[in-house]
Structures are given as structure tokens and as C-alpha cells.
Amino acid sequence: MINWIENHQHLAEVKETYRELLVLLFHGSFSTASQRALAELEQFSSEDTHIPVYVLDVEKVKGAHKNFDVTSVPTVVALKSGEVAHRLEGVESAQFYARLFSGARASSYKTADKAAPSHRVIVYSGPGCPACGAAKAYLRRQGINFRDIDIARDQHAAQSVVKRSGQMAVPQIDIDGRLIVGFDKTKIDRMLAS
């Protein structure tokens, strides 16, 4: 479950309470990327309830970001013993957070019995696209870390992927440089198995 930092005093109390590990999302309601990061952390937090995850609204708790050298939102900071152990700018997947913070336990996320090969996976998606959401949910369930690029917000990426595939459809899933147009589980599984 995700909690919100109310003020500077609350932040100090939370830091003291969770000295072993504390995950903080520096969030701004003005940022759509912050909303996406929040959704990914909510997914992670619902699976890994033992790890405290807090959201700090930079508009509400002004100046707190300076204490952590945070210069943009969204930024996720993991504190261990009160010190910054990890700082991640931008949006990562729930699966990425699970691997980084909790080791992606098999009970929470599906993993192969043997070490799975590492793949570079990028999902080019668009707003209001049900197939995009289904593809990302499927990758999460399979324990695959991926980067999500919203082509409505990144025109350069949109032009690049259309040029590569010759199609304007979403989702387009890049696995190790090879594109899959649409959500095709069979093709995804085959590419991830190689």
C-alpha cells in the first residue's frame, strides 16, 4: 500500500521508522510521467506489501526534494539506513522495482526456474489503447522488465518506430531490436525464449 508524505515532520518520522528500506516517489500532479510512475509503484506495492512506499508531492511538501538531490519528477529514491541507496529518474515498470527492491520473489512475480536471458524490451504505446495495457500487463506477469514509451508524448519515438515497422499501430514491442506490431503473445514468448 502506498502512503503520502503530509509535511516535512511526517517525512522525518517516516525516515526514522523505516531505516532498513524506504522507497520515496517524488511526484508532481502536473507531470503525466509522475502519474505513470505512481501507477507502476502502486502495482509493485500491492505485490510487495512489506516494503514501505511513500509518495512525496513536490508541490505540497516544498523544498524536500533538495535534501535528496532530486531535480525532476518523477524520481524514485530508495533509502537504506537513512542514506540514498538508489535514485531513479523517470518511469520504470513494477517488475523493475520488484527486482531492484525485493529480488522479484517467485511468489509475487512469475520467474523461470533457470536464469532467464536478459532482454531489452521497449513497449511503444498510446493513451486509451486497451491492447497496450494488455501487453504491458502480460509482460509484467511474465516477469519481464520493459521501458514504456508513450508515442503521443514522444513524437521522435513515434516517427522512429513508424519508420522501422512501416505501421502506425500500437502497441509495437521492440525485443532486442526486433519489432512486434500488436499484442501477439506467441511472438512475444518466442522472442523472449531465444
Salt bridges, closest charged atoms under 4 A:
GLU16 OE1 - ARG19 NH1 3.96
GLU40 OE2 - ARG140 NH2 2.26
ASP48 OD1 - ARG105 NH1 2.67
ASP148 OD2 - LYS136 NZ 2.96
ASP150 OD2 - ARG153 NE 3.94
ASP174 OD1 - ARG120 NH2 3.31
ASP174 OD2 - ARG164 NH1 2.88
ASP176 OD2 - HIS119 ND1 2.52
